[in-house]
């Protein structure tokens, strides 16, 4: 079943499948992952841009109060208990927690 879905996806969305393969395998040494990050208290009240822009991360989705906000705007202020789904290199994923 998984193989069939894979083949169908490759036919319907070849560029997307190629991107995901490259993202996971890391051609040229760049591997990217999707990761969820519960917002630490020190970032509550800051914007997505303030927290993630300079850290080579893309905030793909914001989960707030059980709902998903896809492609949240850069000026979205983070709130307590928010969870951000990021796209980043594994080496960069912990960066927001350490700064």
Secondary structure, DSSP 4 states (H G I P E B T S, - for coil): -HHHHHHHHHHH-HHHHHHHHHHHHTGGG---EEEEEEPPGGGTTSBHHHHHGGGT-EEEEEEETTEEEET--TTPBP-TT-EEEEEE-GGGTTHHHH-
